[in-house]
Each structure stands twice: as C-alpha cells, then as structure tokens.
Amino acid sequence: MSFIKANLVSKKKIDVFVFTSMGKPDNLFFKLFKDDVQKPVKIVKQSSSNDTYFYSFEMGEEFEYGRCYSLLMTDFPTITVDVSNAVNFPDFDEEFYYDGNDLGAIYSKKCTKFAVWAPTASEVILKLEDEKNGFNLIKMERTEKGVYRASVSGDLLNKKYHYLVTNSGVTRESNDPYGKGVSLNSEYSAVVDYESLLNEKRYVPATKIDNYVDAIIYETNVRDFTEDKNTDIKEKGKYLGFVEENRKTVGGNPAGIDYLKYLGITHVQVNPIFDFDNVKDDNVAASYNWGYDPLSYFALEGSYASDAINPSSRMKEFSFMVEQLHKNNLRLIVDVVYNHVFEYATSYYEKIVPNYYFRRRRTGQIARASGCGNDVASERKMVRKLIIDSAKYIVKYYNIDGFRFDLMGLLDVDTVNQLVKECKAIKNDLMFYGEGWNMGYELPFEKKACSDNCKLMPNMAFFNDSYRDIVKGPTSRDRIRQKGYINGDLSYSNGMDYAINGTVKNILYPRRFTDGNQSINYVECHDNHTLFDKLLESNYEESPETLLRRVALCNEVILYSIGIPFFHMGQEIGLSKEGLDNTYNVVKINNMRWDLVDERFEMVKKFKAQIELRKFFAFTKIHSYKEVENVYKIEHWDNGVYCVVISNETFSKPYKEIVILINPLNQDFTFEFDNEYALMLSINDKNNTVVKNGIIPNISLSIYYR
C-alpha cells in the first residue's frame, strides 16, 4: 500500500509525504510539471521514519496561480500538488483582493456577463442551461485578481447555471456565491434581472425615525405570521400573504399587516429570508426551519414564494412585501446570518476557494464557536467584501430598513463598521443591531464585534441580556424556574434601576453601553422559551390569568425603559410554544395563534395603548448618557412598589411631572402623593380624576401625571 501527498507550502516550496509499505524506490527521481511543461526542482531536505518518507523541494521559479502543478516520482503515479494552503500565505489577501462590483451574473437582454473569484483555481468552466442541449460548457477566462469571466450572448433570463471549478486537480460543481437568483430547491444558480427591482414603486414610511430609540421592533417570521388557519389570508406563509390588506381573524379582528398597523409598532424584524436549507420549496408543509442554515447571501428563500419555480418571482414578491410595509408606515429589518453557513464542506465558498472562507483553530480544524461547525472568517478581505456586498445589495435593491446580525460577536469590528458606513451611504436611516455575545477564541478580543466592545461600534445596538435576565429571570434551561423582577422577586429591585436605565448608567453593575441607542431591551425572542412559558415554570403556582397579567406588566416595563423596545411575535398575548425552547425546526409550534388574538384581544388593545403612550412621552426618546443621567428619579417603597419619577420638564413634556408605579406582587397597595396627580390610561384621556391617594393594583404598572 502506498500514498503520496504533495503540498505547496510557499511560493517556491513543495513538501512531499510518501507513505509506503514497499520501501524506498531504487533510482529515486522526481519531476515537476506546470501544466504539461517540466520545471526544475531540487530536494533541499529529506527524512524518513519507518514507512514514511519526507521530501522538501525548492522550485526554480515562483508558483504561478491559475496553473496545474503535478509531481512524478519513481514508480508512482503522477499526483497533483495541493495548492489550497496558498490562501494562508502572508501576501495572499493583498495579491488577490478584488474591489470590483461585477461578481455574479450581470444580466441584459443582449448578453449576460459571469464573473467568479477563484484565485487558486487552475480552471473554471461555466455550465449554462441550454433549451436544446440541456447544458453547455463554456471555458472561462482568468483575469486580474483571480477572477474568471465569461460573456454569453442572448437573453438568458431565468437560465440555470453552475461553475465547475478545478482546485489542486479536483473539480467541484457549485452555485454562484454572488448569484442573485436560484432555481427550485436551490439546485442551480439562475440568471435574474435584479436591476429591474430599481423600477419598482417605492414608498417612504410616514413616521420619521431620528434615533434608534424611536423604533418599536416586532420580531416575526414570514411563514409563522400568516400560516395559521384562523384568518382569511390567502397566500399563507408567503411574502405576499405577509402584506395582504383588509384581512381578518375568525373573530373579525385585524390580521396580517393590518394587525401590525393596529399595534402601532414601527419596525418588523423577520427571521432570515436569504436562501436557506432544510425546507423544500416544492414541499413546504413537510418541514420547517427558522432559516439560520444559510446557503446564499444574495438569493432569496423560495419556500416563501408563490412560484418558487420561477427564480424571478421571489424577488418581485419580496420587493412588493417591503414596499407594502412602507406604504403602511412600517419598516422592515432582516435577520442576517453572516457568521456561518449551513455546511462549510459543501458550501459554494469552500468548493470554489478551499480553506479560505472559514476560520480555523491553531490545530487547523474549523472553528465551531457558532455551534454550527463553520465560523466564517470575516476578517479576511474577500470574506469581508462578500458580507458587505450582500448587505449593500439588499439595501439598494430591496430597500430594507435595517439588519439584525445573528451571533454578531463572531464577526470582526472592522467588517461591522465598514458595513454600517457603506450601507448608510445608500440609505441613512437604517438600523443595525445584533447578538453581541463574546464567543470563540480565534479572534483577539479587541477585534470581536461583541457588546463588550460597544464603544468601538457607536452605530450598533446589542441585545441586552442583562436587561432580559433582571426583568424576567435567567433564560437558560437549568435556571428556568428562577424568577426575575416582574415574576415577583424583589431582590431584583436594585437591578431594575440598572435595567430601566438601559444599563447606560453605573448602578450596581458597571455601565454597559455608551448610549441608549445601543440597548435592545427584550425578554423574549425566537430563541429559548416564550415569556409565558418561562412564567409557567417560575410562577407555576399562579393561574394562567395571573401569568397573563405578568406578561402585560413586562411588556409595559419594556416600553418605559431607556433603550429600544423589542417584542417577539405573540408576546403581547402570552403566546406559548408548549414549553419548548429551541424550536428552530418544529412544524407549526412557532405559528402566530390568531384564535388567541381573538380570545385575548383586550391584551392587544392594552398593548396598543401603551405603545401610543411611549410615542407620546418625551422621556422615552432620551438616549444620550448626559440625558440618561438626569431623567429618572427612582424610589423603592417599603411595600415593594417601584416608583419612577420624571420631573425634569425637558423630559416630562407635556406635563410638569410623571410618576410610574410598578407593583410586581400579588397584592394591592394603597398610596398617598404629596401633590395631586391624574391617572393616565391612554393619550386620549381628557377628564381623568385628580387624586392624591389611591390603590396600586397587584401585578400592574400605572402612570400618573400633573
């Protein structure tokens, strides 16, 4: 048995390992070929141990990218030199960084131009659909910076294509990393006219967003939001169904986009809409996935399209969805997964430029901090370009309004800041926020785009897990029964001082964020248990009706805290996932329950009224550290009531003073003020009774003003 491996280890050096039980050949010789031309080579080092032989060769000239190198050794078959380690050479990024904007397939009726970055490849062939012959094979020309190109005449709209890329003698077939369209079930990339999206009618939402704290974010999923049977939405689970107007629940209440309008939220955040795996476009009902298993950073998911066979349909439908939201004074934030792909080994990126796109440990193994086995190496120049080009594309061509970054702490600070800068140059009022957990060891701490480095990313907001755990208790499964403040644990009262100020001030804990615009205040998102399910565990002795009152209290606390209020779909009605937490692939369990909207519509109305009040009050717009320092005076009453006073007339407008009383306990309390105040229930209250004393109901938040 014999095995030979030849690796390029520098531009002039090849290392060869020979494993053989046949012994060292007599009259040993080596011959090196570049394509079919023999090149000089000499042994500079050799050693052996048992059945293993090592040889280090020096070439007579520098390695030339784009050529196939092969080695012939006495009595053994010719082997191809593995050049995949070239991506780690010190000057590789500088030598092959390509700053052009023409990667992918650029369509016109007369011709389509294809370009793919494949610097280590010795050959790239375009496999292009042909109605007569099935597929044609077209050899692509290698040009500057390792970009291979081909121009094909004729109208190729919706035509399928692949790249056949040869690296180190191995040819792999791949979709286009920059492909804007894909065929059914992502089998092929497809030529699409994405420039035509710029001709779609565009609307500007009526409400202006000057600061992140002006936003009220509602997280949902294209499929989950409309799939439930209890509405008359026609295109259930689809881009189009998401924005069908004049739709109702069985009980006659607003459904779909009309429900979002009714609530008064400003931004809708949807789970990933870039093309992902594990849901078949032509058999959607058979499986489910949130979409955190991305295949493409440019093409859209087909299972949400009414016609997934036509690659252009999903583009037109998603574009329509965005503009219908805008027309209805709603903005769209997309959840992007730039930290990993579904499976690195079979990804388009690994097939085309092996070893380049994914971060590795010192041992050479793929880094796995994402939990998905394939952390993206965002710090590499062409990976950074890919991510930024993807973000710019969806802003420019789909007119979206912001990004939520999955596991953003795995990305690097420079990539995030450059992305923000270049996207804002296209559209200035975008929002940017993400999961800022400090993850992995491959990047130096100071380069991680995590919340601990928030000062380095002033335009980025972060999910505030400190806020989450103080307000409703820890999220982890092993601490699911541990209470937080709104669950009735008053030991969190001092922590509430920290949380309600958006963790911007040094109160009990070190100041976490530089500005209120950096704090995403939340207690529930698609991950983990819903708030109601958490309460079922932590407050198991209480009735469902009492738990729903705690849900409402929690939502109100979020709305009156410094920072950006964030709500998960159904949080306003205490939606349950039947006690499950990681429901990324569970069919139906994540659906919006429109029957519960009918059953609990009083909760919906109260939620709507509280959102109107947040928009109405001046103090909720505060975000700068200087303002946060002076806005709240907090009192801890002996009976457990939490009292927040806003008496600075700059912040308490249009009133002299505002008092917020929070009672998380299971009993009512009487109170007496020094002055006369009126109870505010909504912005439409005109004749509230003026009082100096009264009762604070159990598990409630009350607002008084004078």
C-alpha positions in Angstrom: 0.0 0.0 0.0 1.3 3.5 -0.9 0.1 7.0 -0.6 1.7 10.3 -1.7 0.7 13.8 -0.7 2.3 17.0 -2.2 1.6 20.4 -0.6 2.5 23.8 -1.7 3.9 25.5 1.4 5.3 28.7 0.0 5.6 30.3 -3.4 8.8 28.3 -4.1 8.5 25.3 -1.9 6.7 22.0 -2.1 6.6 19.4 0.7 6.0 15.7 -0.2 5.0 12.9 2.2 5.3 9.3 1.0 3.6 6.6 3.0 4.5 3.2 1.5 5.0 -0.4 2.7 7.0 -1.2 -0.4 10.2 0.5 0.7 12.1 3.4 -0.8 12.3 3.0 -4.6 15.6 2.4 -6.4 17.0 5.1 -8.6 14.7 7.7 -7.0 13.8 10.7 -9.1 11.2 13.5 -9.1 9.8 15.5 -12.0 7.7 18.7 -11.5 5.3 19.8 -14.3 3.5 23.1 -14.6 0.5 22.2 -16.8 2.4 19.9 -19.3 5.8 21.7 -19.1 8.5 20.2 -16.9 10.1 22.7 -14.4 13.3 22.5 -12.5 13.1 21.3 -8.9 15.7 20.2 -6.2 15.5 18.5 -2.9 16.6 20.7 -0.1 15.6 18.5 2.8 14.6 14.8 3.3 14.0 12.4 6.2 12.4 9.1 6.8 10.8 7.1 9.7 9.5 3.5 9.3 7.3 3.5 6.2 7.1 7.3 5.9 9.4 9.5 3.7 9.5 13.3 3.7 11.0 15.5 0.9 11.1 19.3 0.8 11.6 20.7 -2.7 12.6 24.1 -3.9 11.2 25.2 -7.3 13.3 27.1 -9.8 10.7 29.8 -10.1 7.8 31.2 -8.1 4.5 29.3 -8.1 2.0 30.7 -10.7 -1.6 30.8 -9.7 -4.1 29.5 -12.3 -1.8 26.7 -13.4 -1.9 23.0 -12.5 1.2 21.6 -10.9 1.9 17.9 -10.8 4.7 15.7 -9.5 6.0 12.5 -10.8 8.0 10.2 -8.5 9.8 7.0 -9.4 7.4 4.0 -9.8 4.4 6.0 -8.5 1.5 7.6 -10.5 1.6 11.4 -11.1 0.0 13.4 -8.3 -1.4 16.9 -8.4 0.2 19.4 -6.0 -2.3 20.6 -3.4 -2.3 24.4 -3.5 -5.1 25.0 -1.0 -2.7 26.3 1.6 -1.8 29.2 -0.6 -4.7 31.1 0.9 -2.7 31.3 4.1 0.4 32.9 2.5 1.1 36.3 4.1 0.5 38.3 0.9 -2.5 36.3 -0.5 -5.2 38.8 0.5 -3.2 41.7 -0.8 -2.4 40.0 -4.0 -5.9 38.8 -4.8 -8.2 41.3 -3.1 -10.7 42.4 -5.9 -12.7 45.6 -5.3 -14.9 45.4 -8.3 -18.7 45.3 -8.2 -19.3 42.9 -11.1 -19.1 39.5 -9.4 -22.0 37.2 -10.1 -24.2 37.2 -13.2 -25.0 40.6 -14.7 -27.9 40.3 -17.0 -29.1 42.3 -20.0 -31.3 41.1 -22.9 -28.4 41.1 -25.3 -25.9 39.2 -23.1 -25.1 38.1 -19.5 -21.6 38.6 -18.0 -20.5 36.0 -15.5 -17.6 36.6 -13.0 -16.4 34.4 -10.1 -13.5 35.0 -7.8 -11.4 31.7 -7.8 -7.8 32.7 -7.4 -6.4 29.2 -6.6 -8.3 27.5 -9.4 -6.5 26.2 -12.4 -9.6 26.1 -14.5 -13.3 27.3 -14.2 -16.0 26.2 -16.6 -19.4 27.8 -16.8 -22.2 25.1 -17.0 -25.1 27.0 -18.6 -28.6 25.8 -19.3 -29.5 25.4 -23.0 -33.0 24.5 -24.0 -31.8 22.4 -26.9 -28.8 20.6 -25.5 -29.5 20.6 -21.7 -26.3 22.4 -20.6 -23.4 23.9 -22.5 -19.9 24.0 -21.0 -18.1 27.3 -21.6 -14.4 27.8 -20.5 -14.0 31.0 -18.5 -11.0 33.3 -18.9 -8.8 34.0 -15.9 -8.4 37.8 -15.4 -7.0 40.2 -12.8 -7.0 39.2 -9.1 -8.0 35.6 -9.9 -11.5 36.5 -11.3 -12.7 34.1 -14.0 -15.1 35.6 -16.6 -17.3 34.7 -19.5 -19.8 36.7 -21.6 -22.7 34.9 -23.2 -24.8 36.4 -25.9 -28.6 36.2 -25.9 -31.4 36.6 -23.5 -30.6 34.3 -20.6 -33.3 35.4 -18.1 -34.0 32.7 -15.6 -31.5 30.3 -17.1 -29.8 27.9 -14.7 -26.0 27.7 -14.3 -23.2 26.3 -12.3 -19.4 26.8 -12.1 -17.1 23.8 -12.5 -14.1 24.8 -10.5 -10.8 22.8 -10.5 -8.5 23.3 -7.5 -5.5 21.1 -6.9 -6.7 18.7 -9.6 -10.1 18.2 -8.1 -13.2 19.6 -10.0 -16.3 20.5 -8.0 -19.6 21.8 -9.2 -21.0 24.8 -7.4 -23.7 27.5 -7.3 -22.5 31.1 -7.7 -21.6 32.7 -4.3 -22.8 36.1 -5.7 -25.8 34.6 -7.5 -28.9 36.7 -7.1 -31.3 34.0 -8.2 -31.6 30.3 -7.6 -33.7 27.6 -9.2 -36.2 25.3 -7.4 -34.8 23.9 -4.1 -31.5 25.8 -4.8 -30.3 23.2 -7.2 -28.7 25.8 -9.5 -28.0 29.5 -9.6 -30.2 31.3 -12.0 -29.7 34.4 -14.1 -32.1 37.2 -12.9 -32.7 40.8 -13.8 -32.1 42.3 -10.3 -31.6 45.8 -11.8 -35.3 45.8 -12.7 -36.1 45.9 -8.9 -35.0 49.6 -9.0 -38.0 50.3 -11.2 -40.5 49.0 -8.6 -42.7 51.7 -7.0 -41.2 52.8 -3.7 -42.8 54.4 -0.6 -41.3 56.3 2.3 -42.9 55.4 5.7 -44.7 58.4 7.1 -43.1 58.3 10.6 -39.6 59.6 10.7 -37.1 57.7 12.8 -34.4 60.1 14.1 -32.8 57.7 16.7 -32.9 54.0 17.3 -35.0 54.7 20.5 -37.8 56.0 18.3 -38.2 52.4 17.0 -40.5 49.8 18.4 -39.4 46.4 17.0 -41.7 43.4 16.5 -39.9 40.1 15.6 -41.7 37.6 13.4 -41.2 35.0 10.6 -42.6 35.2 7.1 -44.2 31.8 7.4 -45.2 31.8 11.0 -47.0 35.1 10.8 -49.7 34.0 8.4 -49.7 30.2 8.3 -52.4 29.7 11.0 -55.8 28.8 9.6 -57.8 31.3 11.7 -57.6 34.2 9.2 -58.8 34.8 5.7 -55.2 35.5 4.5 -54.9 33.7 1.1 -51.2 33.4 0.5 -50.5 31.8 3.8 -46.8 31.6 4.8 -45.7 33.6 1.8 -44.1 37.0 1.1 -47.4 38.1 -0.5 -49.5 36.8 2.3 -47.5 38.8 4.8 -48.8 42.1 3.4 -52.4 41.2 2.3 -54.5 44.1 3.3 -58.1 44.1 4.8 -57.7 40.6 6.3 -59.5 39.5 9.4 -59.3 36.8 12.1 -62.2 34.4 12.5 -63.4 36.8 15.3 -63.3 39.8 13.0 -60.2 41.4 14.3 -57.4 42.8 12.1 -54.9 40.2 10.8 -51.6 40.2 9.0 -50.3 43.6 8.1 -53.4 45.3 9.4 -52.7 43.8 12.8 -49.1 45.2 12.7 -50.5 48.6 11.8 -53.1 48.4 14.6 -50.4 47.7 17.2 -48.5 50.8 16.2 -45.1 49.2 16.1 -42.6 50.9 13.8 -40.3 48.1 12.6 -40.9 44.5 11.7 -38.0 42.1 12.0 -38.2 38.9 10.1 -36.2 35.7 10.5 -33.7 35.1 7.7 -35.0 35.5 4.1 -31.8 34.7 2.3 -31.9 31.2 0.7 -31.5 28.5 3.4 -31.5 24.7 3.5 -33.8 22.1 5.1 -37.1 23.3 3.7 -38.0 22.1 0.2 -39.5 24.8 -2.0 -41.9 22.3 -3.5 -42.9 20.5 -0.3 -43.0 23.3 2.3 -45.5 21.5 4.6 -43.2 18.6 5.2 -40.6 20.5 7.2 -39.8 23.8 9.0 -36.8 25.9 9.7 -36.2 29.4 11.0 -33.6 29.9 8.3 -30.3 30.0 10.3 -28.8 27.5 7.9 -27.9 29.8 5.0 -26.9 28.7 1.6 -26.7 32.1 -0.1 -26.0 35.7 1.0 -27.8 37.1 -2.1 -30.5 34.8 -3.4 -33.9 34.8 -1.5 -35.6 31.9 0.1 -38.0 30.1 -2.3 -40.4 28.4 0.2 -41.9 31.8 0.9 -42.6 32.5 -2.8 -45.9 31.7 -4.5 -44.0 30.5 -7.5 -40.6 29.1 -6.5 -40.0 27.5 -9.9 -39.6 31.0 -11.5 -36.3 32.4 -10.0 -37.6 36.0 -10.6 -40.9 35.6 -8.7 -39.4 35.5 -5.2 -37.5 38.7 -5.9 -40.6 40.6 -7.1 -42.7 39.3 -4.3 -40.3 40.2 -1.5 -39.8 43.6 -3.0 -43.6 44.1 -3.0 -43.7 42.9 0.6 -41.1 45.6 1.6 -42.9 48.4 -0.2 -46.4 47.4 1.1 -44.9 47.6 4.6 -43.5 51.0 3.8 -46.9 52.1 2.3 -48.5 51.2 5.6 -45.9 53.1 7.7 -43.9 50.1 8.7 -40.2 49.4 8.2 -38.5 46.0 7.6 -35.4 44.7 9.4 -33.9 41.5 8.1 -32.1 38.9 10.2 -28.8 38.0 8.5 -26.5 35.1 9.3 -23.1 36.2 8.2 -21.2 34.2 10.9 -21.7 30.7 9.4 -23.3 28.8 6.6 -25.3 25.5 6.6 -22.4 23.2 6.0 -18.9 24.5 5.2 -17.6 21.5 3.3 -20.4 21.6 0.7 -20.8 25.3 0.7 -20.3 27.3 -2.5 -17.4 29.1 -0.8 -15.4 26.0 0.1 -16.0 24.4 -3.3 -14.6 27.5 -5.1 -11.8 28.7 -2.9 -10.9 25.8 -0.5 -9.7 26.8 3.0 -10.3 30.5 2.6 -13.8 31.5 3.9 -13.8 29.7 7.2 -12.0 30.5 10.4 -9.7 27.8 11.8 -8.2 26.9 15.1 -4.5 26.7 15.7 -4.8 22.9 15.2 -6.2 23.5 11.7 -9.7 22.4 12.5 -12.7 24.5 11.5 -13.7 26.8 14.4 -17.0 25.9 15.9 -18.0 28.7 18.2 -21.2 29.3 16.3 -22.4 25.9 17.3 -22.9 25.2 13.6 -19.4 23.8 12.8 -18.3 26.6 10.4 -17.4 30.0 11.7 -17.0 32.5 8.8 -13.6 34.3 8.6 -15.0 37.8 8.3 -11.5 39.3 8.9 -10.3 38.1 5.5 -10.6 40.7 2.8 -12.7 38.9 0.3 -15.0 37.4 3.0 -15.5 40.9 4.4 -16.3 42.1 0.9 -18.8 39.3 0.4 -20.6 40.2 3.6 -20.6 43.9 2.9 -21.6 43.4 -0.8 -24.5 41.2 0.4 -25.7 43.9 2.9 -25.4 46.7 0.3 -27.3 44.6 -2.3 -30.3 44.0 -0.1 -30.4 47.7 0.9 -30.1 49.0 -2.6 -32.3 46.6 -4.5 -34.9 45.7 -1.8 -35.0 49.0 0.1 -34.9 47.3 3.5 -34.6 49.4 6.7 -32.1 47.6 8.9 -30.2 44.5 10.0 -30.3 42.1 12.9 -27.0 40.2 13.0 -27.1 36.6 14.2 -24.2 35.8 16.6 -22.5 39.1 15.7 -19.8 38.6 18.3 -18.2 36.1 15.8 -17.7 38.9 13.3 -14.9 41.4 13.5 -15.3 45.1 14.4 -13.8 46.4 11.1 -16.2 44.4 9.0 -19.2 45.6 11.0 -18.2 49.2 11.0 -17.4 49.2 7.3 -20.7 47.6 6.5 -22.6 50.2 8.5 -20.7 53.0 6.8 -21.2 51.7 3.3 -24.9 50.8 3.8 -25.6 54.2 5.4 -24.2 55.8 2.3 -27.1 54.2 0.4 -29.8 54.8 3.0 -29.1 56.9 6.0 -31.9 55.9 8.4 -31.0 52.2 8.7 -30.9 50.4 12.0 -28.1 48.0 12.9 -28.2 45.6 15.9 -27.2 42.1 16.8 -26.4 39.4 19.2 -23.3 40.7 20.9 -22.2 37.6 22.8 -18.4 37.2 23.3 -17.8 33.9 21.5 -14.8 31.9 20.4 -11.1 32.3 20.9 -9.8 32.6 17.3 -10.3 36.4 17.0 -8.4 38.6 19.5 -10.9 40.2 22.0 -10.4 43.7 20.7 -11.4 42.7 17.2 -14.7 41.0 18.2 -17.9 42.7 17.3 -19.3 41.9 20.7 -21.2 44.1 23.1 -18.2 44.4 25.4 -16.6 46.4 22.5 -19.7 48.6 22.0 -17.5 51.8 22.2 -15.8 50.7 19.0 -19.2 50.4 17.2 -21.2 53.5 18.0 -23.8 52.9 15.4 -24.5 49.3 16.5 -27.1 48.2 19.1 -27.0 45.0 21.0 -29.4 42.6 22.6 -29.3 43.4 26.2 -29.2 40.1 28.1 -28.5 41.8 31.4 -31.8 43.6 30.9 -33.6 40.4 30.0 -32.3 38.4 33.0 -33.0 41.1 35.5 -36.6 41.8 34.3 -37.8 38.2 33.9 -35.1 36.0 35.3 -32.4 33.8 33.7 -33.2 32.2 30.3 -31.0 29.0 30.5 -32.8 25.7 30.8 -31.2 24.8 34.1 -32.4 28.1 35.7 -35.8 28.3 34.1 -37.6 28.3 37.5 -35.5 31.2 38.8 -37.6 34.4 39.0 -36.8 38.0 37.9 -38.4 41.3 38.9 -41.7 41.0 37.1 -42.0 37.4 38.3 -42.2 38.9 41.8 -38.7 38.6 43.1 -38.0 41.9 44.8 -34.3 41.1 45.2 -34.0 42.3 41.7 -35.3 45.8 42.6 -31.8 47.4 42.6 -31.0 45.6 39.4 -34.1 47.1 37.9 -32.5 50.6 38.5 -29.8 49.4 36.1 -32.1 47.8 33.6 -34.7 50.6 33.4 -31.9 53.0 32.5 -30.9 50.8 29.6 -27.7 49.7 31.5 -26.2 53.0 30.4 -25.5 54.2 34.0 -23.2 52.7 36.7 -25.9 51.4 39.0 -25.0 48.3 41.0 -23.2 47.0 37.8 -20.7 48.7 35.5 -22.1 50.9 32.8 -22.6 48.6 29.8 -23.5 50.8 26.8 -22.4 54.3 25.8 -25.9 55.4 24.7 -29.5 54.3 25.0 -29.4 53.8 21.2 -27.2 50.7 21.8 -29.6 48.8 24.1 -32.2 46.4 22.6 -34.5 45.8 25.6 -36.1 42.5 25.4 -37.2 39.5 27.4 -38.3 37.1 24.6 -37.2 36.4 21.0 -37.5 33.4 18.7 -34.8 31.6 20.7 -35.5 29.9 24.1 -38.8 29.8 25.9 -41.5 32.4 25.4 -42.1 34.8 28.3 -45.4 33.0 29.1 -43.7 29.6 29.1 -40.9 31.0 31.4 -43.6 32.2 33.8 -45.3 28.8 33.7 -42.1 27.4 35.2 -41.0 30.2 37.5 -44.6 31.1 38.8 -46.1 27.6 38.5 -48.4 28.1 41.5 -50.2 31.0 39.7 -53.2 30.8 37.4 -52.9 31.4 33.7 -54.9 34.6 34.1 -52.3 35.9 36.6 -49.5 34.9 34.4 -51.0 36.9 31.5 -51.1 39.9 33.8 -47.4 39.4 34.4 -46.9 39.3 30.6 -48.7 42.6 30.2 -46.7 44.1 33.0 -43.4 43.0 31.5 -44.3 44.5 28.1 -45.1 47.8 29.8 -41.8 47.9 31.6 -40.0 47.4 28.3 -41.9 50.3 26.8 -40.9 52.7 29.5 -37.2 51.7 29.8 -34.4 53.7 28.3 -33.4 52.0 25.1 -35.1 50.2 22.1 -38.2 48.2 22.9 -38.2 44.7 21.2 -41.1 42.2 21.2 -41.4 38.8 19.8 -44.5 37.9 17.8 -47.3 36.9 20.2 -45.6 38.2 23.3 -48.4 40.8 23.6 -50.9 37.9 24.1 -48.7 35.5 26.0 -48.1 33.1 23.2 -46.8 29.6 24.2 -44.5 27.1 22.5 -45.8 24.4 24.8 -42.8 24.6 27.0 -40.3 24.0 24.2 -37.3 26.4 23.8 -35.2 25.5 20.7 -38.0 25.2 18.2 -36.0 26.0 15.0 -37.3 23.0 13.1 -40.6 22.2 14.8 -43.6 22.5 12.4 -46.5 24.8 13.4 -45.3 25.4 17.0 -43.9 28.8 16.2 -47.1 30.0 14.3 -49.0 33.1 15.4 -52.2 31.9 17.0 -54.8 34.2 15.6 -57.5 32.4 17.6 -55.7 33.6 20.7 -55.6 37.1 19.3 -59.4 37.0 19.3 -59.6 35.4 22.7 -57.2 37.9 24.3 -57.9 41.0 22.3 -58.2 43.1 25.4 -54.5 42.4 25.9 -53.9 43.5 22.4 -55.8 46.8 22.9 -53.9 47.5 26.1 -50.6 46.8 24.4 -51.6 49.2 21.6 -52.4 51.9 24.1 -49.1 51.5 25.9 -47.2 51.8 22.5 -49.1 55.0 21.8 -48.1 56.4 25.2 -44.4 55.5 24.6 -44.6 57.5 21.3 -46.4 60.4 23.1 -44.0 60.9 26.0 -40.8 62.9 25.6 -38.8 60.9 28.2 -38.9 57.7 26.0 -36.9 59.5 23.3 -33.9 60.0 25.6 -30.7 58.2 24.7 -27.5 60.2 25.4 -25.6 59.4 28.6 -25.9 63.0 29.7 -29.7 62.9 29.4 -30.0 59.4 31.0 -28.1 60.7 34.0 -30.9 63.1 34.8 -34.1 61.6 33.5 -35.3 59.2 36.2 -35.6 59.6 40.0 -36.2 56.1 41.3 -37.8 55.2 44.7 -38.1 51.8 46.3 -41.2 51.9 48.5 -41.3 49.8 51.6 -44.3 47.8 50.4 -42.4 46.6 47.3 -43.7 49.2 44.9 -41.2 50.5 42.4 -41.6 54.2 41.7 -40.1 56.1 38.8 -40.4 59.9 38.7 -39.7 62.1 35.7 -39.7 65.7 36.9 -37.3 67.5 34.6 -39.6 69.5 32.3 -37.4 68.8 29.3 -38.2 65.1 29.7 -41.7 65.2 31.3 -43.3 67.1 28.5 -46.1 67.8 28.1 -46.5 67.6 31.9 -44.7 69.0 34.9 -44.1 65.6 36.3 -44.8 62.0 35.5 -44.9 59.1 38.1 -44.7 55.5 37.1 -45.7 52.9 39.7 -44.8 49.3 39.2 -46.2 46.6 41.5 -45.0 43.0 40.7 -46.5 41.5 43.8 -49.7 39.5 44.2 -51.5 42.1 46.4 -52.9 45.6 46.0 -51.3 48.6 47.9 -52.6 52.0 48.9 -50.5 55.1 48.3 -50.5 58.8 49.0 -48.8 61.5 46.9 -47.6 64.9 48.1 -49.3 66.6 45.2 -52.4 65.9 43.1 -52.0 63.7 40.1 -54.2 62.2 37.4 -54.1 58.6 36.2 -53.3 58.2 32.6 -54.7 55.2 30.7 -54.2 56.4 27.1 -53.2 59.5 25.2 -57.0 60.1 24.6 -57.8 60.5 28.3 -59.1 64.1 28.8 -61.1 64.0 32.0 -59.1 61.9 34.4 -60.0 62.3 38.0 -57.3 64.1 40.0 -56.2 62.3 43.2 -53.7 62.5 46.0 -54.1 58.9 47.0 -55.4 55.6 45.7 -54.7 51.9 45.1 -52.0 50.3 43.1 -53.4 47.0 41.7 -51.4 43.9 42.1 -49.2 42.9 39.1 -49.6 46.3 37.3 -48.0 49.4 36.0 -49.8 52.7 36.5 -48.8 56.2 35.1 -49.8 59.4 36.9 -49.1 63.0 35.8 -49.6 66.5 36.9 
